[in-house]
Amino acid sequence: MERAAPRKIALPGPARAIPTLLLLGLVLLPALAHSSGYVLQVFTHALLLATLALAWNILGTSGSISLGHAAFFGVGAYSSGLLSLKPGLSPWLTIPVGGLFAAGLAVIVGLLCRRLRGAYFALATLAFVEIPRVVTDNWEGLTRGSLGLVGLPGLPTLTLGGWRVEIGSSAGASYYLVLSYALVVLSLVALLWESNLGLALQAAREEETAAKAVGVHVDRYRFLSLLLSASLTGTSGAIYVHLTRYTVPGLVYSLHFSAVPMIFALCGGRFTILGPALAALVLYPVDQFLFHPLLPAGHEVLYGLFLILVVLFMPGGFWGALRRSR
């Protein structure tokens, strides 16, 4: 049997230009912002949230809804923070280790929840957030408990030939590092989408019984997608903790890091490649620049309102709607 040729995604006119213009704008942002530290800080965090949304959507591609990705984020953050603080290891080493610890937690979650589907799986993942949070909060000898980790090392100097980039002390350098990481994650998601794993996950989402009937190992592929999603989420958590240089259990295990990536994926287009990242890069800056000054205590209502509008009028997300427009 001959293998089918890879699918080519044809975008309508307006949608073709958006990725290029978006990338150009992100690359030129530090120059356009005129060294505004706050603007760079907001977009650095937006890019990090974009990686979380992309990672969440790897599992979401299979049709599974996770409400517990804060567990992977927090484990990655605390693993990297503790390894860099106590043994004094370089963050360049501890950041990927944080992703591995998050994947280790995902193995436990995947094995225990392998037979759960739909709302049952979502509620189980939400419950799993409490386990590492309670352990972190009470194991004071290791994690310092509710006092958190302070004085964490920032991202160290990166030497490239004769160039020395002070990432930890430069907002612009930190921004470009997170931008590079976001592009790597986006490329990985794009490759996954067209791979056998991606096609199997999409088949399981559309009709699990039929996928199993033609030989697709649905449970195995869902498990792999959970591991990859958790690993990238943990890596993002590790980068986050070295950017902020401080963390407490109530921060990294908060519902914010479970709900917001899911909202971005749903609003941007859950079954698209670029949609989740695009939603993060639009909604988070709008929230910080416009809604936060007006409603300091309730500014995140923006996410709820936008999610309602998308569910009612654009079920495929605004990137999915744009791709279908002519």
Buried (B, 14 or more C-beta within 10 A) or exposed (E): EEEEEEEEEEEEEEBEEBBEEBEEEBEEBBEEBEEEEEBBBBBBBBBBBBBBBBBBBBBBBBBBBBBBBBBBBBBBBBBBBBBBBEEEBEBEEBBBBBBBBBBBBBEEBBEEBEEBEEEEBBBBBBEBBEBBBEBBBEEEEEBBBEEBBEEBBBBBEBEEEEEEBBBBEBBBBBBBBBBEBBBEBBEBBBEBBBEEBBBBBBBBBEEBEEBBEEEBEBBEBBBBBBBBBBBBBBBBBBBBBBBBBEBBBEBBBBEBBBBBBBBBBBBBBBBBBBBBBBBBBBBBBBBBEEBBEEEEEEBBEBBEEBBEEBEEEBEBBBBBBBBEEE
